[in-house]
Amino acid sequence: MKRRDYLKFIGVGSISAGLLLESCKTDGSDAAPSTTDAAEAPEGASDIITAGREQHEIDRDKRLLSETFFNEHEMATIAILADIIIPKDEVSGSATEAEVPAFIEFIVKDLPEHQVPMRGGLRWLDLECYGRFEKAFVDCTPGQRLQVVDDIAYPAKAKPEMSQGVTFFNKMRDLTATGFYTTQMGWDDIGYKGNTPNTYTGVPDDVLEAFGVKDMNWG
Amino acid sequence: MSNFQIKKKPTVYDAIIVGSGAGGGMAGYVLSQAGLKVLMLEAGPFYDPKLHSFQMLPPWASLRRGAGTTRAFGEFDAAMGGWQIDGEPYTAAEGTEFHWFRSHMLGGRTNHWGRISLRFGPNDFKGKSYDGVGDDWPISYDDVKPYYDKIDVMLGIYGTKEGLPNDPDGIFMKPPKPRLHEILIKKAGQKIGVPVIPGRGSVLTEDLKDPNSGRQKCWYCGQCGRACKIYGDFSSSSCLVIPAQTKHSLELECNAMVREVLTDQNGQATGVSYVSKDDGQEYQVMGKTVILAASACSSARIMLNSKSSRHPNGIGNGSGAVGKYLHDSTGVAMGGIMPSLLDRKRYNEDGVGSVHILSPWWLDNKKAKLDFPRGYHIEYWGGMGDPAYGFGFGIQGINGKYPTKDGQTKEAGGYGASLKQDYRRFYGANVGMAGRGTGLALESNYCEIDPNKVDKWGIPVLRFNYKWTDAEILQAKHMQETFQEMMKAMGADITWGIQGKENNYGLEAPGRIIHEVGTVRMGDDPKKAPLNKWCQSHEVKNLFVTDGGPIVQQGDKNCTWTILALSMRTAEYIVEQKKQNNI
């Protein structure tokens, strides 16, 4: 199918997630891990905080957990993108290891302003890939994926015709980073040391010295 | 036949207190300690920080990672309610704006407040005498000082003696040590003549004098906004109401939404009527004295809704001033990045959840030839905090601007291992500041009863009329200029907050700072003010108001410590008057 035909196909409004998914055989090496936890998660409802909350907050969480926003194809795309943005390195694991896709599934239900930009952005990405490789993003080779990502990941040097893709990737990067660094893995990666009982004893001496402010300390 | 009825409670109380925040909690504590039979009515549920606080939950315990979807200050913030409460609307007159943050829960907004605890100064009580603007209070700093002193010792506050003329020193515990960015801010302030002093907050950096307070020293999680499980900071719930219940037999009725104050044929208060949110039933309860402490606007609402032949404009409102002179603090904020803090060493710098430093207002308006009256103080933030929703957003706006340690300048945006290094590089390099200043108490800024709307309990709701004037807008302009200068002196790059005339220089809309006060003001002249200098109704001798309502004109300070001091003063007056059988 040529890109124009594909667009026509979408134009009739009949494309279903299932159809697109049928043609989506990932190539193995960075196949998306299972990312449907959020969608399947009613048992996660038992983890909802109740003490100190109002009933409408608890009800909202239960309702959102029972709903599904992204389809499997979208979730698979999100998982691959998330791991491109935050891959495993020598310091910490990857976005999917930190269950970032499940967070993204939840947060777009919680903050619906993300829904259209995310859904539309994912579709934009597939169309872009289709135009170049006649394949959806998930069906592309890792090299093909990065070819597209490279064109939308650098706002200052991206071509003007890539602007919608840049906007989408900015959002995807934001949600991935937030989802990753708000986990134990993210804490360890960033080196956050707090959220624990202690006595604050001030700035360490070597830091005061490095900044030349040892004489300005107090307390 | 309908079974609708109003149930009358059999007990007659010495005092009924409406509201359990700072003003209600303090009055309840003092009166019950003095042996009075006290009933406190709270519109929301019971709340005990020990049982209900979200303190030290990690971000992943929140499905939304702390996003402010249902709580404006984030999922873990202690305050229930918020800017809008389902079924309890408020309105604003056309062309005006007001935002009203309500927290119906035991302790009210003191469960989440910033604990920044500043006394009003001598000039704040006598503003008109000082610079000709507004009205003087009927009392002076010297009248309130003994109560500030008492609450300092009773509740605990840290700070340092600075000897400033209009920012009086208190009885302080030692302040928390500064964090790195705070030392750098102080250094910058020295360059441009903005004083930076250790903060003043109601957090226990030392043991309280009272060995039976049930409160523990701060454990430095930096999460006062979540309310404190060990009662290490001041909340009315943990430090006043719950102790008054357990030690002094204060009776507490939660989920009791008060409609109006009941009166006898002489117009004196006999009790209140309320709807129970638990069973939906209507109740009346009788008391010899009624104390309103439902928050400045809610108390005004109750008074305006308490109409009778003796009080056609609402109880105690012969002056017509109830609801008027509503004023909030001004607020402007700015943030940025300090390149000197990139790639910084990691350690725990959570500190206390209140401020470690602040800049009290430092200028003489006349000498500095300023085009606005009064001033503002500055609060600062920064450091290596707990990541929450929003962490990492917008990295493409900064990661192309600053060379890495090895001198490489990257292309903005990106992904992968290189991007991960950037999140680490920028972590803890954010700084920001916010001004909190004097908004003027004006008769033209007010809340009133909306003639066309009731809430789901059938209670007529408030309609707000509030517009900033040049006094506040020009003050905001001065904040803009100061903050930009400060950021420059810090070597920081501003990433947000620069605003011009078209946006009132970033001045927050009225109500947004949540320091709304002044709606039931004190004054010696009954024709001009509803309350006398004891926060007692001129017309209804057994009716008092002890929240932010009585404040004639707030200073460039947060109002809670003053609400507590005034409430204690009024409560002691009530005890004295009862002894003399005057009320």
Interface residues (C-beta under 8 A of the other chain):
Chain A: I48 I49 A51 G52 R53 E54 H56 E57 R60 D61 L64 L65 I84 I85 I86 P87 D89 V91 S92 F103 F106 I107 D110 L111 V149 A153 Y154 P155 A156 K157 V166 F169 N170 R173 D174 A177 T178 G179 F180 Y181 T182 T183 Q184 G186 W187 D189 I190 G191 Y192 K193 G194 N195 T196 P197 N198 T199 Y200 T201 G202 V203 P204 D206 V207 L208 F211 V213 M216 N217 W218 G219
Chain B: Y47 L51 H52 S53 F54 M56 L57 P58 P59 W60 A61 S62 L63 R64 R65 G66 A67 T69 T70 R71 A78 M80 D86 K174 P175 P176 K177 P178 R179 L180 I183 L184 K186 K187 P198 W219 Y220 C221 G222 Q223 S340 R344 K345 R346 Y347 N348 E349 D350 G351 V352 M384 G385 D386 P387 A388 Y389 G390 F391 G392 F393 G394 I395 Q396 G400 E411 A412 G413 G414 Y415 G416 A417 L419 K420 Y423 R424 Y427
